[in-house]
Amino acid sequence: MQLVSIIIPVYNKAAYINETLESALKQTYSNIELVLVNDGSTDGSLDILKKYAEKFPSKINLIDSKNKGVSAATNLGIQEAKGDYIQFLDADDLLSPEKIEKQVALLNDNNFEKIASCEWVLFKDDIQKISQVPYGIFKNFESGIDCLLRAWNHQEMMQTAAWLTHRSLIEKAGGWNEDLVKNPNPDGEFFCRVLIHSKGVVFEPEGKVYYRIPGESNVSQQRGHQATLSLLRSYQSYEKVILSFENSKRIKVALKKVYQKFIYDVFPNFPDLIKESETCIKALEVSEKTYIGGPKFQRISKIIGFKNALRLKRFFQ
């Protein structure tokens, strides 16, 4: 049995970390290690992690580090991990018991140059009360690029823990980008590079990830100027990386939608970043009209234009 390393960066998650660790330790796949990286927590998380490390010394590797952010903590976990496969897990999310076992079996039946995915569902406090996400990304893809295009064209995402990745793919992609300070999209930028190097996505239909609905303190919910700039930089990284692999119309159309979605989310704040995103769209030289958002917003955009539709949307909010 190949070793699977479950990497869990932890920053001030004392309220949730017990539940997360239990879901990791109760995996039906037995050959696992937990690499816990305490990222300078100040709320008692470290004490909880120490208790688990003492209780399961053969399963848990605890690393205590200064606060440097989730990307640095995750990279530290990758460096310390000994596994053939890497499972990333946020410190407030949960795995279904069979998730890793079934994904390892899928990858062993295919090859380690592919990446495994599964469904993720939303919950708040009780995993018996979940909300399913009606995404088309929950399926097999012939290439990692095809998976990215599905996500970008339809404004979908794959939650971090849904993936199971062979170490060799991570080595090809490189680590999490620590230069994108306060980036609310560190996993998206990282897995863009992983998927580009992969030879396909195999979807496992039974395992699940329980994604806790983010609170206001969650890094992905922080939208100051620095975080928003970092988000734009992560999208520009998408463009740079993917165009070096495939410079085609279908790629540029999808990238245009990524930048449009950025403007959709940011408007009317940070006009300098909106202007920069519009410059990125213009440089792609995509002549055809593209539409994002829900059906109603798209219909309005077709009639009065994207920016006017945004103004109307914000007026009625």
N, C-alpha and C positions, 0 to 999 in steps of 0.2 A: 504494500500500500504506500502510495506516494504521500509525503508529508504536505499538509496544507497549513500555511501560516495565516492566522486571522489577525490583521493589524488594526488596532483600535487606538486612535489618538484621543486623548481625554483632556478637556479643559472645562472645569467647573460644571460637571454633570453628575454631582452627587445624588441628585433626585432620581436619576434614571440608570446609572451605571450598573447597579446590582442586576436589574432586569436584563440589561444587554449582555452582561457576562454570563448569566445563567443560560440565555439562548445560545450563546457560543459554546459553552461547555456541554450542553445537552445535544449537540449534533450527533446524529447516528453514525457519521463517519468518525472513527475513533482516532485516526492518526493525524491529530491536529496540535498546533501550538498557538497560544495566544501571546501576541507581542503587544503589550500595553505601554503606551507612551504618554506619561503624564506631562502635559505641556504647561507647567507652572500653575496648576490649579490652586485656588485660594479658598475653596469652599468645603474642604474635607474629602474631596474625591481621592486624593492620594492615600488617605488612611484606609478607605474602602479597597483600593487596589492592592495595598500591602496585605490586607487580610486574605484576599483571594490568592495572592502570590504565595503566602505562607501555607495556605490550605492545599494548593495544587502546584507544588514546586516543580513537578515534572512536566506540567502543561503550560505554565505561565512564565514569561520573561518580562519583568517589569523594568521600565526605563524611566527615570525621573530626570526631566530636563527643564531648563528655563523656558519661559513663554516666548516662542518664536512664530507661532501661528500653525495652522493645520497642515500646510504644505511641508514645512520643515519637520514637524512631528511625524508626518507620514513617511517622509524620506528617511528619517532616522529609523522608523520601524522596518522599512524595506531593507536597510543596511543590516539590521540585526536579525531579520527573518532567515530561517534555514530551510523553508519549505520549497517544494517544487512548484506548488501553486500558491497564489496570493489571493486572499479574501480581504477586502477592505470593509470596515464596519464603523459607522458613526456611533458615538458613545451613547446615543439615545434611541437607536433603532434596533430591530430584532430580526432574527433569522428563524424560519420554520425549521424544525428538527432535521428534516431530510434534505435540506437545500444543498449542502455541500456534497453529500454522498451521491445524489443524483447527477449533479453537474460534473463531478469527477468521472463518473461512469460515462457520461456523454462525451467528454473530451478524450477519454481513453479509447472510446470506440471510433472517434474521428481522428484528430491529431492535435498536438499541443500548440500548433500554429493558429488554431482557431480560438475564439473566446466564447465562454458560455454565459448565457443570460437567463433571467427568469422574470416572472411578474412581480411587481411591487404594488403594495396597497397602502392606503392611508389609514392611520388610526390616531387617536388622541391619548387616551389612557387605557383603553381596554381593547385587546386584539380580537375579542369576540364581536366588536362593533367596528367594522372596517368599511371603507369606501373604495370600491374598485375604480381604476383609472381606465377609461375606454380608449386605449392607445393602440395604434396599428404597429407599433415597434415591437410588440410582444410576439415575435416569430423568428424563423431562421432567415439569414441573409447570406447570399453567395459571397459577399465581400464585406469587409468592415466599412468601406466607403459607401456601399449601398445602405448600410444601417445609418450612417451619419446623414445621408441625404434624406432618408425617411424622417429623421428627427428634425432636421433644419427646415424641410419643406412644410412640415405639419406642426411645427412648434411643440414637439414632443421631447421627452428626456428619458434617460434610463438612470434610475437612482444608483448611487455608487455601489451599494452592497449587492445589487442584483448581478454584478459580474463575478465570474471566477476566471482568473487570468494566470497563464503559465509564466513563470519567472522570465523565461527567454523573451517573451513579448515585451515585458516591462523593461528589460535591458536594452532592447532595440529602441523602444520609445523614449527612454530616459525618464528621470524622476519627475515628481511634481514641481511645478515652476514656482520657486520661492521669491522670484523677483516681482510677482504680481501681488503686491501688498494689499491686504484686506480684500482680496478678490472673492466675490461671492460665487464664482464659478470655477474653483480650482480643479474639481474632478472632471468637469466638462472639457476643459483645456487638456488635461492629462489623458483622458480616454479618447479624445480626438486623435492624439498621436498613437495610442495603443491600437485603435481600430484601423487606422491607416496601414499599420504594419501587419495586421491580422489577415488571415486567409478565409475569413468568414465568421459568422455568428451562429452558434447552435443554441436554440431556445429550449429550456427545460420547463415543461408545462405544470409540474406539480409543486416544486419548491416555491417559496415566497419570501419576500422581504417586507417587513412591516415598517413603514416609513412614518415616523412620528410627525404630525403636523407641526411645522416650525413655529416657535414663539417669536416675540419681538426681539429677543436677545440673540436669536440665531444669526450667524454670520451672513447667511444667504438673504436675510431680511434687512441688512444694514445697507442703506443707500445714500450715504454722503457722497460728496464729489470724488473723494479719493477712491472709494469702493466702486463707484460708477465708472470712473476712468479705468480702473483695473479690469472691470467687466468688459469694456470696449477693447482693451488690449488683448484680452483672452480671445475675443472674436477675430481680432486682427491676426492673432497667432493661428487660429483655424485656417484663415485664408492663406497665410504664408506656407503653412505645412502642406495643406491638401493640394494647392496648385503646383507644388513641386513634384507631386505624384501624378496628378491628372489635371491638365489645364484644358477644360472643356466647357461647353455652354451649360451643361446640366449642373456642373459644379458652381459656376458663376451665378446661375439663377438661384440656387439654394443659398449661396452666400449673401446675395442681395436680400433674401428673406430674413436672414439672420440679422443683418443691419437694420432692416425695417422693424423687426421685432424689438430691437434695442431702442429705436426711436419711439415706438409704440409704448414701451414700458417707462421711458424717461420723460417724455413730453408732459408738460412744458418746461420742466426743470433743466438746468445745465445746457443752455443753448450752445455753448462752445463745443460740447461733446456731441450734440445733435448735428451741428454743422460738420464736425469731423466725420461722423458716421455717413452723412450725405455725400461727403467727398469720397469716401470709400466706395459707396454705391456707384457714383459717377465713374470712378476709375475701373470698375468691372466691365463697363460698356455693354450692359445688358439692355437691349432696346425694348424687349417685350414687357408688358405690364405684369406685375406680380402683386398678389394680394395676401394679406395675413389677417389674423384675428378671427373672431367668430363670424358665422354666416351673415348676421345683420350688419356688422361693421364692414364686411367685405362688400355687401350690396351698396351701402352708403358710399364707400370709397370709389366704387365704379362710377357713381353718379357725380360726386362733388370733389373727388380727389382725396388722396391719402391724408395730407396735412389738414385739409378742411374737415375731414371726418374725425381726425384727432381733436381738433378744436371743439367740434360739436360734442364729442364724447365727454371731454373734460368739462364743458359748460353744464352738462346735465348731471355730473357727478356730485 
